[in-house]
Structures are given as structure tokens and as C-alpha cells.
Amino acid sequence: MLKSYFKIAWRNLQKNKLYSFVNIIGLTIGIVSCLLIGVYLKHELTYDNFNKHADKIVRVTMEYNHGGGSQKMACTGTKVGPQFSRMFPEIVDYVRLYKSSRIVKHDNLVFEENNFLYAEPSLFQIFSFKLVKGSIADALSSPDKMVISQTTAKKYFGDEEPIGKVLKAGDRNYTVSAVAADAPSNSQFKFDFLVPFNTLNQAKKEQYYGANYITYLLLKNKDQIQPLQQKIRDYMKVVNKDELKLPDGQFVNFYLEPLTKVHLYSNLPGDMEPAGSIVYVYILVVVALLILIIACVNYVNLSIAQSAGRGAEISIRKVMGAGRYQLFTQFIGEALLVAFIGVVLAVGIAFIALPYFNQISGIQFNYAAFFDPTIMISVLLLTVIIGLAAGAYPAVLLSNIKLSKILRAGFSFTSGTGTRKSLIIFQFVISIFLIITTVVILQQLSYIRNTDIGYNKSNVVVLPIGYNMSITRINELKKEIRNTPGVESVAAANNEPVNVMWGDAIKTDDGKSLTVNALPMDEDFIKTMQLKIVAGNDFDHTDVLQMDTTNNYKNFHYSFILNESAVRALGWTPEQAIGKKISKDLPGTIKAVVKDFNFKSFHSSISPLLIFLDYYQTQDLFVRIKGNNTPGTIGSIETLWKQQVPERPFEYKFLDDDYDALYRTEQRAAEVFTTFSGLAILLACLGLFAITAFSVVQRTKEIGIRKVLGANVSSIVLLISKDFLLMVFVAIVIASPIAWFVSNKWLQDFAYRIHINWWIFIAAGAVSLIIAAFTISFQAIKAALANPVDSLKTE
């Protein structure tokens, strides 16, 4: 019997090639979407789960307020780990980490390495990073020991034995003591080099401030997180008052984040890698399901539409004694066959599409991801679920038709008309919803790229120089680069203005404190970045000379520049602020006020910012070039660099690229929405095309009679098209408010955002109507141009 069902199902697929093609292609696209997104979701939702103690590890984050608002960050001071471990018995162990970049040398190899990690030996007790060579006990047992990753071992030593080899990082020599397996891609921190934390000079003193370190705690029990959080809150109240002696309203506090929640639920300054977003996980799930639903709707719609052609088959089977269960099984079997074919095709297409999906997801998946047991079982279950979901409704309806009805009046299935219309509307609701939300995302990204952010990020080349270069060498290097053809100006600073993370506090003469972000720089930074001064004057060499570090800093004097938000928070106008005395550990004078500029992403409002001179904190050079011969200018700078800085490889990046990187998550979301919106509208149109074709076949005699009676081509096309276009119009009316609500909720996450314009909904609706009209018109015009004699003769 099963063999018979299979033969009949296969013959039906061959007999109705158009409908079979639409069904199979639709389900294939839906399954491909689910398969690729499923691989991504497994990666994101299992972040850090490879750690044996994942449910008992927490990250400590910091919040502080010194007046004018609080700041939150992923970093802490050096005291948090050891002090909390001493104070709270719930803590089994702690580890402190510091990520940096270092110039690493071996023989003739010189690289700037960005995944250089300082860590305590307890790292291997808390986390489950595996060593492939060496022992955990010896890995970080002395200050000159270094652990490297497998990839790094291959990079520096090839096939040679790396254990015992010496690598020079900065000005210190390290002996390779162990080789670690490369960290999983779903680990919130990864390292190529691992050296002892106590080799950092700053780490030798315990303090709550100087928050540059990531602290993890291992607890005895996962249920202790909330009780311990309350204990820490109470403890810090005492510390704020007695140890830190902070006035009322100011505080330092620490919070515990479960390790497995950090990647998707936390996005703080100082994170060791860009955070993910649970919102975008939900979005991808919804998008994949919507695509799959459209495909299933196509199947249901076409199955109902084809039902009239199966009257003879069903009646013969009923006369021969077939019951409801047997008919139901047959039709469900057909749906399962289509789903199975769709899955086979989907797996093949998924292999082909993986490189593109890697590009839009930002994660380099390999083909082995498809053979993960969870993914494979999910695909099999998905096949069954799709077959049952798509086939159940038609199977129930067809198997319940009474034989007496068929014999008396022939097979007619008019009850399916309303259902088919509803499903077509539903498909286009989904498609129009995706179109509108995609346009809103693209508009917001365009707004971010094109809005005046308060400085000029274009044509600025960033050259990393690290902390170790002397002031004299920095000035000499700046002078040489400035004289290079094509260079307009050169400046040095601690950080890029696209994402200032330095947190600090200032105090006025009258004792008022203010929490600020801070940006150390040289006297050329303001003009190089083309920041706008609204009051006062830019830094000059006189301000540099006032920074006298002799005689134990007794004659040291800062010159400060504040942004408008900082001045406003202190209760002054820009003009009033000029000449005011404030202190940042050491005293200084406000020399200028700059117009507010976005020094963080558009997700955050512009907050108070302190700009001050400090060559000792310089990490990068910023070179503004003319842009008329970018490759030539960079080539000249590279030649100069190799002469002046031979100990450091020449590496550069563009400031506007780093600015765009702040919104990589949104850019990926836009690419995902654009891709899947296109797939959704394609599937909806395929279904509409097939339904129109069926409708034309059903109305062949009617069309022939109308033409004989004088109907012209346009009236026939209108007759066939109007009902379908009306359904699309209804879908526009339903989808628009839903899309507005969802888009508006998404935009609330931005402090600076677009307003959703009414024309977006008109444009999306018009596009949908045009696409639908084009889809329908092919069949409608073909029917209108047909010879009525042929249709009436055969009918």
C-alpha cells in the first residue's frame, strides 16, 4: 500500500509540474532559511557553554557616579577579584584579565598581535580551555612563561616544537610553556598569547579605580548569584562611605552577570569582543519562520486549488472501500514526499549559500556545522513538521468529502475559496511587513552614515604606535609624515573619537563633581579631526610647556577642553566656562569648549566629555590625507614608517571603517532583512502566479464566452486581476500598522533616530501591488489573447 501511495504521489507531482515546482521551491527556500539560521542560533545560544562550570561563572561589571550621571562598564579595578574572594565565602576562585596589543618578534618575524592576554593561572581552573602541549600547573607559573594558541604556534614556528622557544613581546622575553587549543568561536574572549597577569605593573596594587580589567568569579553554586549580588551591594555602601569617602549621591558599585548571558544580554564599554544581541536572535527566528510559513501557505493554497481535479480519484477510492484514514494518509504522504524533496535540495543549496551567509552573519562557519547532531535531528524533525503542517488541512478536507456529494453534483470545492484568499492575504502581509521594516533599517543606517557627527571622519588614516614610543620620537614621526605629499595634518591621541571608553571625573573649585568620558590627545588633534570650537581657543605649544612633570609635578598645570554637554552639566554657558579652574587629580584651566560630537554610537546620548593633553597616553596617530591619491599617499607613509619605525610593522586602518563597525550588528540585520524580504516576496509571487494560473484554467469557458460576447483584452485582464490585487491591497492595510509598531520599537534603542515617514508605507504598498500585478498579468494576458473558439470547443 505504501508503495502505491508513493507512486500516486510521484505521478501527481509529474502531472502538475507548475504547482509541484512552486511547492518544492517554496519549501526548499523555507528549509534553507531555517537550516542556515539554525546553525547561527545554535552558535549564539550556546555561547560559552563549552566551559564545564559555565553556570557558576559570573562576570563583574562596574557602575560609578561622581556627579552628573552614572557610567557603566565591563571593566573593574584590580581589587575587586581578590577582595570579594576574601569577603564572600560563596566565591571559590577569581581571575583577572587584561587584553592588549603587543609587537611580537621571533627571528625575522615581526607582527603586531591584538589578542595578547594577561591572565592569572586560575584561568585554567575556572574556564575549560584545553592545552594540547604542556601542563596547566606549569603554564603560567613564572613571569617569563607564555601560553600560545595552536594557530600562533604554526604561525611562528611552523612544524617545529614550540615548547621552550623564546618570543619577544614588547621589551620582554617569554618562554613558551604550553600550547592551547584555539578558543571556540563562541567564546566571549579568545587569545593568541597568554602571559601572567602579575607582570603588569598596574596589577601589583589593589584598587577599585583604574578600571581596565575584566574580572570573573567562580561561585560554589549557581543559585548564589542573586544572594551574592545583594551582599555586594550592601558591602559597597560601606566601602563608598568609609574607604572611598564618597559624598552623598556618588558611588561605585559592582554587578554580577552570568557568563552564559553576557554575549546576548550585555553590551558595555570595555567588552573583550563585540556583543551579540538577543533581539537579533529573535528577529532571525521570526524571519525564518515567516519564510517557512509562506512556503507552507503556498502548499495549502495550491492543494486546495487542485482539489477539484482529484474528484474522480477520490470517488473511485471511496467506491473501492477506502476510508477517511487511508485517504488522509495518502495526502499526508504526498506532503511528506514534497517536504523530503525540499530538504534534500535545501541541504545542497545550504552548502552553496554558506559563504554568503558567513558574510552577512559575520561568523565563519564551516560545512561541519551542518553535521552537528542537533542540527541533523532538527532538520529531520522539521521535515516531518512541515509535511504535517502543510498537508494536514488539505488532507482533512479531501478525505472528509462524502461520496454521495461527488456522485450527485460532481466534485466541487467552493468552500476553499475564502481560505485561499485569506492565505494569499496572509502571505503578502508577511512580505509587506518585511519590506517596510527593511526600508526603516536602511534609512536609519543611512542617517547614521550621513548625519553630521561633529567631526570629519573621512580621509583619516589611523596608525597604531602603542604606549612605548617617546614624546620626542612621536613629534619627529609626526613632522616627517606631515611633510609627506598628500598629507594635510597629523595628530596623536589615546583613542579614536568614534568610541571613547575612558571614564573619569572632574571637580570644580566650588567642590562640584562630574562624571565624564575623557580623551587624552596632543595639541594637533582638534584641528586634524576638524572639531568645532564654540568658545575659547585650541591647544597650542604653551599648554604643552605648562605640563611640567619635574619637582614631583608641583608645577604641573593642565589645559582642558570640554564639550557643550559637560559645560551644561556644570551649570555654565560656553563663554562662562572659559578660564574656570577644574581638576582631574591635578589642577587645570578650561581653555575651550567644543561643539557636542558623537563619540559613542547613536545608541547613546552625547554625555559630558573632557579633552586634555597627555602624550604619555598616546596609542595612535591620526593622519588626514587629501584623498586624491590615497594609495600613493599611504605607500609614501609606509616607506617612511619602515625607515623611522623599523621595530614595528606598518599597519593602518581608516577611521570611517571603525565608525561603520560600531553598527555592524545593524548592518547585518539590514542585509538579513533585505535577503529574506526578497525571498518572501518571491515566494508570495510564485504562489500567486500558480493560483492565477489555476484560476484561469477554471474560468476558461467563462473567458471564452465573454470574448465571444465582445469583451476586449483589457476587460478580461481586469476581470482576472481585480480580486487578486484587492487581496494585496487588504494585505497592505493590515501589514502597515504592524510594521510601524515593530519598526518604532526597534528605533527606540537609538538615542538619535529617524522619524518613520508615511511615504515608506505608500512605497512598500505600491511596490507590492506592481509586483503582484506583473505576476498576475502574465497569465491574465495569456488568457485574454487566447482564441475563444479553442477554449469553447475543448470545454
C-alpha positions in Angstrom: 0.0 0.0 0.0 2.8 2.4 0.9 4.4 1.7 -2.5 1.1 2.5 -4.2 0.8 5.8 -2.3 4.3 6.7 -3.3 3.6 6.0 -7.0 0.4 8.1 -6.9 2.2 11.0 -5.1 5.0 10.9 -7.7 2.6 10.8 -10.6 0.7 13.8 -9.2 4.0 15.8 -8.9 4.8 15.0 -12.6 1.2 15.7 -13.8 1.1 19.2 -12.2 4.6 20.4 -12.9 3.9 24.1 -12.2 2.3 23.5 -8.9 4.9 20.9 -7.9 7.7 23.3 -8.8 6.2 26.1 -6.7 5.6 23.8 -3.7 9.1 22.3 -3.8 10.9 25.5 -4.5 8.9 27.3 -1.7 9.6 24.6 0.8 13.3 24.4 -0.2 13.8 28.1 0.3 12.0 27.9 3.7 14.1 25.0 4.8 17.4 26.6 3.6 16.5 29.7 5.6 15.7 27.6 8.7 18.9 25.4 8.3 21.3 28.4 8.0 19.6 30.4 10.7 19.5 27.3 12.9 23.3 26.9 12.6 23.7 30.6 13.6 21.2 30.3 16.5 23.0 27.2 17.9 26.3 29.2 17.8 24.8 32.2 19.6 22.6 30.4 22.1 25.4 28.1 23.2 27.9 30.9 23.8 30.5 29.9 26.5 28.6 26.7 27.2 31.8 24.7 26.4 33.0 25.7 29.9 32.5 22.9 32.5 31.5 25.5 35.1 29.6 27.8 32.8 26.5 28.1 35.0 28.7 29.0 38.1 30.9 31.7 36.4 29.9 35.4 36.6 31.5 38.5 35.1 31.8 41.5 37.4 30.8 44.8 35.9 31.2 48.3 37.3 28.9 51.3 37.7 30.1 54.6 39.1 28.8 58.1 39.6 30.8 61.2 40.5 28.0 63.6 39.8 26.0 64.4 36.7 25.0 60.8 35.9 26.4 57.3 36.2 28.7 55.3 33.8 28.6 51.5 33.4 31.4 49.4 32.0 32.5 45.8 31.7 35.8 46.6 33.4 36.8 46.8 37.1 39.8 47.7 39.1 42.3 45.2 40.3 40.9 45.0 43.8 37.5 43.5 43.0 38.6 39.9 42.4 40.9 39.4 45.4 38.8 41.5 47.9 35.5 39.9 47.0 37.1 36.4 47.3 38.3 37.3 50.8 35.0 38.8 51.9 32.4 36.3 50.4 32.6 32.6 51.1 30.3 31.9 48.1 33.3 32.6 45.8 35.6 29.7 45.0 38.1 31.5 42.8 38.6 34.5 40.6 40.6 35.5 37.5 41.5 38.9 36.2 42.2 39.5 32.5 43.7 42.4 30.5 43.6 42.4 26.8 46.2 44.3 24.9 48.2 44.5 21.6 51.9 43.8 21.5 54.7 43.7 18.9 55.8 40.1 19.0 59.2 39.0 17.4 60.8 35.7 16.7 63.9 35.6 14.4 62.9 37.7 11.3 59.2 37.5 12.1 57.6 40.7 13.5 53.8 41.0 14.0 51.5 43.3 15.9 49.3 40.9 17.8 45.9 42.1 19.0 44.8 39.0 21.0 47.5 39.4 23.7 46.0 38.4 27.1 47.3 38.9 30.6 45.7 36.4 33.0 46.1 34.6 36.3 46.9 30.9 36.4 43.3 30.3 37.8 42.1 30.9 34.3 42.5 27.2 33.5 40.7 26.2 36.7 37.7 28.4 36.0 37.4 28.1 32.2 37.7 24.9 30.1 40.4 26.0 27.7 42.4 22.9 26.7 46.2 22.5 26.4 47.5 20.4 23.6 51.1 20.7 24.9 52.4 21.5 28.3 50.8 21.3 31.7 48.3 23.6 33.4 50.4 23.6 36.6 53.4 25.0 34.7 51.7 27.1 32.1 51.8 30.5 33.9 53.9 29.5 36.9 56.5 32.3 36.5 56.6 35.8 35.0 58.6 34.7 31.9 56.2 31.9 30.9 53.8 32.2 27.9 51.0 30.1 26.5 50.2 30.4 22.8 47.4 29.0 20.7 47.8 26.3 18.1 47.4 28.8 15.2 50.0 31.0 16.7 52.4 28.1 17.2 52.0 27.3 13.5 52.4 31.0 12.5 55.8 31.5 14.4 57.3 28.0 14.5 55.8 26.0 11.6 56.3 22.3 12.3 59.0 22.9 14.9 58.4 22.1 18.6 57.2 25.4 20.2 57.8 24.4 23.8 60.9 26.1 25.2 61.1 28.6 22.3 61.5 32.3 23.1 59.2 35.0 21.9 59.9 38.7 22.5 56.7 40.7 23.3 57.4 44.4 23.7 60.6 44.7 25.6 60.2 41.4 27.5 61.3 37.8 26.5 58.9 35.0 27.2 59.5 31.2 27.0 56.7 29.2 25.5 55.5 26.8 28.3 52.3 25.4 26.7 50.2 25.4 23.6 46.4 25.8 23.9 43.8 24.6 21.5 42.3 27.5 19.6 39.4 29.0 21.6 35.9 28.1 20.2 34.3 30.8 18.0 31.5 31.1 20.6 33.8 32.1 23.5 33.4 35.6 24.7 37.2 36.0 24.8 39.9 34.5 22.7 43.6 34.6 22.9 46.7 34.0 20.8 49.1 34.8 23.6 48.6 34.3 27.3 51.1 35.7 29.9 51.0 36.1 33.7 48.8 38.9 35.0 51.3 39.9 37.7 53.8 41.1 35.0 51.6 44.2 34.7 52.9 47.0 36.8 49.4 48.3 37.5 48.3 44.8 38.7 50.6 45.0 41.7 48.4 47.5 43.5 44.8 46.7 44.6 42.4 49.5 43.8 38.7 49.9 42.9 39.5 52.5 40.3 41.8 52.3 37.3 39.1 50.1 35.8 40.8 48.4 32.9 40.5 44.8 33.8 37.9 42.1 33.2 37.1 40.1 36.4 35.4 36.7 36.5 34.3 34.9 39.6 33.7 31.1 40.1 30.9 30.5 42.6 30.2 27.4 44.6 26.6 27.2 43.4 24.7 28.9 40.5 21.8 29.7 42.9 24.1 32.0 44.8 24.2 34.7 42.2 21.3 36.8 43.4 22.0 36.5 47.1 25.7 37.4 46.5 24.6 40.4 44.4 22.7 41.8 47.4 25.7 41.2 49.7 28.0 43.1 47.3 25.5 45.9 47.1 25.4 46.2 50.9 29.2 45.9 51.2 29.9 48.6 48.6 27.7 51.0 50.5 30.1 50.7 53.4 33.1 50.9 51.1 31.8 54.1 49.4 31.4 55.8 52.8 34.3 54.5 54.9 37.1 53.6 52.4 36.4 55.7 49.3 34.9 58.5 51.3 32.4 59.5 48.6 29.9 62.2 49.3 26.2 61.5 49.2 24.9 60.8 45.7 28.2 59.5 44.4 29.0 55.8 44.4 30.9 52.8 43.0 29.0 49.6 42.6 29.5 46.2 41.0 27.1 43.8 39.4 27.3 40.1 38.5 26.4 38.9 35.0 26.1 35.1 34.4 28.7 34.0 31.9 26.2 32.5 29.5 24.1 35.7 29.4 27.0 38.1 28.7 27.2 37.7 24.9 23.5 38.2 24.1 22.2 40.3 27.0 25.1 42.7 27.8 26.7 45.4 25.7 29.0 47.6 27.8 32.1 49.7 27.1 35.2 47.5 27.7 33.8 44.2 26.4 36.5 41.9 25.2 34.7 41.4 21.9 31.6 43.0 20.2 28.5 41.7 21.9 25.7 39.9 20.2 22.0 40.8 20.7 19.1 38.6 21.8 16.9 41.0 19.8 18.5 40.0 16.6 18.3 36.3 17.6 14.6 36.8 17.9 14.4 38.6 14.6 16.2 35.8 12.8 13.9 33.2 14.3 10.8 35.2 13.3 12.1 35.8 9.8 13.0 32.2 9.2 9.5 31.1 10.5 7.8 33.7 8.3 9.6 32.4 5.2 8.7 28.8 6.1 5.0 29.8 6.8 4.8 31.4 3.3 6.1 28.2 1.8 3.6 26.1 3.7 0.8 28.5 2.8 1.6 28.1 -0.8 1.4 24.3 -0.4 -2.0 24.5 1.4 -3.3 27.0 -1.2 -2.3 25.0 -4.2 -3.5 21.8 -2.7 -7.0 23.3 -2.1 -6.9 24.8 -5.6 -6.0 21.4 -7.2 -8.7 19.5 -5.2 -11.3 19.8 -7.9 -9.1 17.9 -10.3 -8.9 14.9 -8.0 -12.6 14.2 -7.7 -12.5 11.1 -9.9 -9.6 9.7 -8.0 -11.2 10.2 -4.6 -14.6 8.8 -5.7 -13.0 5.7 -7.2 -11.1 5.1 -4.0 -14.2 5.6 -1.9 -16.2 3.2 -4.1 -13.4 0.7 -3.7 -13.7 0.9 0.1 -11.1 3.5 1.1 -11.8 5.1 4.4 -11.0 8.5 5.7 -7.8 7.3 7.4 -6.4 5.9 4.2 -7.2 9.0 2.2 -5.8 11.2 4.9 -2.6 9.0 5.0 -2.3 9.3 1.2 -2.5 13.1 1.2 -0.2 13.5 4.2 2.3 11.1 2.5 2.3 13.4 -0.6 3.1 16.4 1.6 5.9 14.5 3.3 7.3 13.5 -0.1 7.4 17.1 -1.2 8.9 18.1 2.2 11.6 15.4 1.8 12.5 16.5 -1.7 12.6 20.1 -0.4 15.0 19.0 2.4 17.4 17.2 0.1 17.5 20.3 -2.2 17.8 22.6 0.8 20.9 20.8 2.1 22.6 21.2 -1.2 21.7 24.8 -1.6 22.8 25.5 2.1 26.3 24.2 1.2 26.4 26.6 -1.8 25.0 29.5 0.2 27.2 29.1 3.3 29.9 31.6 2.2 27.3 34.3 1.6 25.7 33.5 4.9 29.1 33.7 6.6 29.4 37.2 5.1 26.2 38.5 6.5 26.4 36.8 9.8 30.0 37.8 10.5 30.9 34.3 11.7 33.0 31.8 9.7 31.0 28.6 9.8 32.4 25.5 8.1 30.5 22.7 6.5 30.9 20.5 9.5 28.3 22.7 11.2 25.6 21.0 9.1 26.6 17.6 10.5 26.1 18.6 14.1 23.8 16.1 15.7 21.4 18.8 17.0 21.2 20.3 13.5 20.7 17.0 11.8 17.9 15.9 14.2 16.3 19.3 13.9 16.3 19.0 10.1 14.6 15.6 10.2 12.0 16.9 12.7 11.5 19.9 10.5 10.8 17.7 7.5 8.1 15.9 9.4 6.6 19.0 10.9 6.5 20.8 7.5 4.9 17.8 5.9 2.2 17.5 8.6 1.7 21.3 8.9 1.4 21.8 5.1 -0.5 18.7 4.4 -2.9 18.3 7.3 -5.5 20.9 6.3 -5.9 19.7 2.6 -5.8 16.1 3.8 -8.6 16.6 6.3 -10.8 18.4 3.8 -10.2 16.0 0.9 -10.6 12.9 3.0 -13.9 14.1 4.5 -15.7 14.7 1.2 -18.8 12.5 1.0 -19.1 10.1 -1.9 -22.9 11.0 -2.3 -21.9 14.6 -2.9 -19.4 13.6 -5.6 -21.8 11.3 -7.4 -24.7 13.8 -7.3 -23.1 17.0 -8.3 -19.5 16.2 -9.3 -16.6 17.3 -7.2 -16.7 21.0 -6.2 -14.7 22.6 -3.5 -16.1 26.1 -3.3 -15.6 26.2 0.4 -11.9 26.6 -0.2 -12.2 30.0 -1.9 -12.3 32.0 1.3 -9.5 30.0 2.7 -7.3 30.6 -0.4 -8.0 34.3 -0.3 -7.1 34.5 3.4 -3.9 32.7 2.8 -2.9 34.9 -0.1 -3.5 38.0 2.1 -1.5 36.4 4.9 1.4 35.8 2.6 1.5 39.4 1.4 1.1 40.7 4.9 4.4 39.0 5.8 6.1 40.2 2.6 5.0 43.8 3.0 5.9 43.8 6.7 9.4 42.6 5.8 9.7 45.3 3.1 8.7 48.1 5.4 11.0 47.1 8.3 13.9 46.6 5.9 13.4 50.2 4.5 13.3 51.6 8.0 16.5 49.8 9.0 18.3 51.0 5.8 17.1 54.6 6.4 18.4 54.5 10.0 21.8 53.3 8.8 21.8 56.0 6.1 21.0 58.5 8.8 23.9 57.3 10.9 26.3 57.4 8.0 25.3 60.8 6.6 24.4 62.8 9.7 26.9 65.5 10.9 28.5 63.8 13.9 30.5 66.9 14.9 33.9 66.0 13.3 35.2 64.9 9.9 35.9 61.1 9.9 36.6 60.9 6.1 40.1 60.5 4.8 41.7 59.9 8.2 44.2 57.1 8.4 44.8 55.6 11.8 48.4 54.3 12.6 48.8 52.3 15.9 52.0 53.3 17.7 51.4 51.8 21.2 52.3 53.2 24.5 56.1 52.8 24.4 57.1 55.5 21.9 58.8 58.5 23.4 57.4 62.0 23.1 60.5 63.1 21.1 60.0 60.2 18.6 56.3 60.9 18.3 56.9 64.5 17.4 59.7 63.6 14.9 57.5 61.0 13.3 54.6 63.4 13.1 56.8 66.0 11.4 58.1 63.6 8.8 54.6 62.3 8.0 53.3 65.9 7.8 55.9 66.6 5.1 54.7 63.7 3.0 52.9 64.7 -0.2 49.2 64.2 0.1 49.1 64.7 3.9 47.2 67.6 5.4 47.8 67.2 9.1 48.8 64.7 11.8 47.7 64.2 15.4 48.2 61.8 18.3 45.6 60.6 20.8 44.8 57.8 23.2 41.7 56.6 21.5 39.6 57.1 18.3 36.8 59.6 18.7 34.3 57.1 17.3 34.1 55.2 20.6 35.7 56.9 23.6 35.6 54.5 26.6 37.9 56.2 29.1 35.9 57.1 32.2 37.0 59.8 34.6 35.8 62.5 37.0 36.5 66.3 37.3 35.9 68.6 40.2 35.3 72.4 40.2 36.7 74.9 42.6 33.4 75.0 44.5 33.5 71.2 45.1 31.1 70.1 42.4 32.0 66.7 40.8 31.1 65.4 37.4 31.4 62.0 35.8 32.9 62.3 32.3 34.4 60.4 29.5 37.9 61.5 28.7 40.1 61.7 25.7 43.9 62.4 26.0 45.4 63.9 22.9 48.1 66.2 21.6 47.8 69.8 20.5 47.0 69.0 16.8 44.1 66.7 17.4 41.3 69.3 17.4 42.2 70.7 14.0 43.0 67.3 12.5 39.6 65.9 13.4 38.0 69.3 12.5 36.1 69.6 15.8 34.2 72.8 16.1 35.2 75.2 18.9 32.3 77.3 20.1 34.2 79.3 22.7 37.9 79.8 23.6 40.9 78.7 21.7 42.6 75.5 20.6 45.6 73.9 22.4 49.0 75.3 21.5 52.6 74.6 22.5 52.3 76.9 25.5 49.8 74.4 27.0 52.3 71.6 26.5 55.0 73.6 28.3 52.7 74.1 31.3 52.6 70.3 31.8 55.8 70.4 33.9 56.4 67.0 35.4 59.6 68.0 37.3 59.8 68.5 41.0 57.2 65.8 41.6 54.5 67.5 39.5 54.4 70.6 41.8 54.4 73.0 38.8 52.2 70.8 36.6 49.1 72.5 35.1 46.5 71.1 32.7 44.7 72.9 29.9 41.3 71.4 29.4 38.7 71.5 26.7 35.1 70.4 27.5 32.2 69.6 25.2 28.9 71.5 25.5 27.2 68.7 27.5 29.9 68.9 30.2 29.6 72.7 30.4 25.8 72.4 30.6 26.0 69.8 33.4 28.3 72.2 35.4 25.7 75.0 35.0 27.7 77.3 32.8 27.4 78.7 29.3 30.4 78.0 26.9 31.6 81.6 27.4 31.3 81.4 31.2 33.4 78.2 31.2 36.4 79.8 29.7 39.1 80.3 32.3 37.4 78.3 35.0 39.6 76.2 37.2 38.8 72.5 37.4 40.9 69.5 38.5 41.4 65.9 37.2 43.6 64.6 40.0 45.8 67.6 39.1 44.6 71.2 38.5 43.9 72.9 35.2 42.1 75.6 33.4 39.3 75.3 30.8 40.7 76.8 27.6 37.9 76.0 25.2 34.5 74.4 24.6 33.9 72.2 21.6 30.5 71.6 20.0 29.0 68.3 21.1 30.0 65.5 18.8 29.1 61.8 18.8 32.0 60.0 20.5 29.9 56.8 21.0 27.4 55.1 18.9 24.0 56.6 18.2 22.5 54.1 20.7 23.8 56.5 23.5 23.1 60.2 24.0 26.1 62.6 24.0 27.4 62.8 27.5 30.0 65.1 29.2 33.5 64.8 27.7 36.8 66.0 28.9 39.6 66.6 26.4 43.1 67.1 27.8 46.8 67.0 26.6 48.7 63.8 27.5 51.4 62.4 25.3 52.1 59.6 27.7 48.7 58.0 26.9 49.2 58.2 23.1 48.3 55.0 21.3 47.5 56.1 17.7 48.5 58.6 15.1 45.7 60.2 13.0 46.8 61.3 9.5 44.4 63.4 7.5 45.1 62.9 3.8 43.8 64.8 0.8 42.2 61.7 -0.7 43.1 62.4 -4.4 45.8 59.7 -4.4 45.1 57.5 -1.4 47.2 54.5 -2.4 50.2 56.7 -3.3 50.0 58.7 -0.1 49.7 55.5 2.1 52.6 54.0 0.1 54.8 57.0 0.9 53.9 56.9 4.6 54.7 53.1 4.6 58.2 53.8 3.1 58.8 56.5 5.7 57.5 54.2 8.5 59.9 51.4 7.7 62.7 53.9 7.9 61.6 55.6 11.1 59.9 52.8 13.0 61.7 49.6 11.8 60.8 47.7 15.0 57.1 47.9 14.3 55.2 46.5 11.3 53.3 49.1 9.2 49.6 48.7 9.9 46.8 51.1 9.2 43.1 51.5 9.1 40.6 54.1 8.1 38.6 56.0 10.8 35.3 55.8 8.9 35.7 52.0 8.7 35.9 51.8 12.5 32.9 54.2 12.7 30.9 51.8 10.5 32.0 48.9 12.6 30.0 50.3 15.5 26.9 49.5 13.6 27.9 46.1 12.2 25.0 44.4 14.0 22.5 46.7 12.4 24.2 46.4 9.0 24.0 42.6 9.2 20.3 42.9 10.3 19.7 45.1 7.2 21.4 42.5 4.9 19.4 39.7 6.5 16.1 41.6 6.1 16.9 42.6 2.6 17.7 39.0 1.6 14.7 37.5 3.3 12.3 40.2 2.2 13.3 39.4 -1.3 12.7 35.6 -0.7 9.4 36.3 1.0 8.0 38.4 -1.9 9.4 35.9 -4.4 7.6 33.0 -2.7 4.4 35.0 -2.4 4.5 35.8 -6.1 5.3 32.2 -7.0 2.2 31.2 -5.1 0.1 34.0 -6.6 1.4 33.0 -10.1 0.3 29.4 -9.6 -3.1 30.3 -8.1 -3.7 32.7 -11.0 -2.8 30.0 -13.5 -5.3 27.7 -11.8 -8.0 30.4 -11.7 -7.5 31.0 -15.4 -7.9 27.3 -16.2 -11.0 27.1 -14.1 -12.5 30.1 -15.9 -11.6 29.1 -19.4 -15.2 28.7 -20.6 -16.3 31.9 -18.9 -13.4 33.9 -20.6 -14.3 32.3 -24.0 -18.0 33.3 -23.7 -17.1 36.8 -22.6 -14.8 37.2 -25.6 -17.5 35.9 -28.0 -19.9 38.5 -26.5 -17.4 41.3 -27.2 -15.2 41.6 -24.2 -11.8 43.2 -25.0 -8.3 42.2 -23.7 -8.2 44.9 -21.0 -11.6 44.0 -19.5 -10.6 40.3 -19.4 -7.3 41.2 -17.7 -9.1 43.4 -15.2 -11.6 40.6 -14.5 -8.9 38.1 -13.6 -6.7 40.6 -11.8 -9.0 42.7 -9.7 -9.7 40.1 -7.0 -6.1 39.3 -6.5 -5.0 43.0 -6.4 -7.7 43.7 -3.9 -6.3 41.0 -1.7 -2.8 42.6 -1.9 -4.4 45.9 -1.0 -6.0 44.4 2.1 -2.6 42.9 3.0 -1.1 46.4 2.8 -3.7 47.8 5.2 -3.1 45.0 7.7 0.7 44.9 7.4 1.4 48.7 7.7 0.4 49.3 11.3 2.2 46.1 12.4 5.3 47.1 10.6 5.1 50.7 12.1 4.8 49.3 15.6 7.7 46.9 15.3 10.0 49.4 13.5 9.2 52.1 16.1 10.1 49.7 18.9 13.4 48.9 17.2 14.2 52.6 16.7 13.7 53.3 20.4 17.1 51.6 21.0 18.8 54.6 19.3 19.2 57.9 21.1 19.4 59.6 17.7 17.0 58.2 15.1 14.8 58.9 12.1 11.1 59.5 12.1 9.2 56.9 10.2 7.8 58.7 7.1 4.3 58.0 5.8 5.7 57.6 2.2 7.5 54.4 3.3 4.2 52.6 3.6 2.9 54.1 0.3 6.1 53.0 -1.5 6.1 49.5 0.0 2.4 49.1 -0.9 3.0 50.4 -4.4 5.9 48.0 -4.9 3.9 45.1 -3.7 0.9 46.0 -6.0 3.2 46.4 -9.0 5.0 43.1 -8.4 1.6 41.3 -7.8 0.1 43.0 -10.9 3.1 41.9 -13.0 2.8 38.4 -11.7 -0.9 38.1 -12.4 -0.7 39.9 -15.8 1.3 37.2 -17.4 -1.4 34.6 -17.0 -4.2 37.1 -17.4 -2.9 38.5 -20.7 -2.2 35.0 -22.0 -5.9 34.0 -21.2 -7.3 37.2 -22.7 -5.4 36.7 -26.0 -6.4 33.1 -26.4 -8.7 32.1 -29.2 -12.2 31.6 -27.7 -13.1 29.0 -30.3 -10.4 26.7 -28.9 -11.5 27.1 -25.3 -15.2 26.6 -26.0 -14.5 23.6 -28.3 -12.4 21.8 -25.7 -14.6 22.9 -22.8 
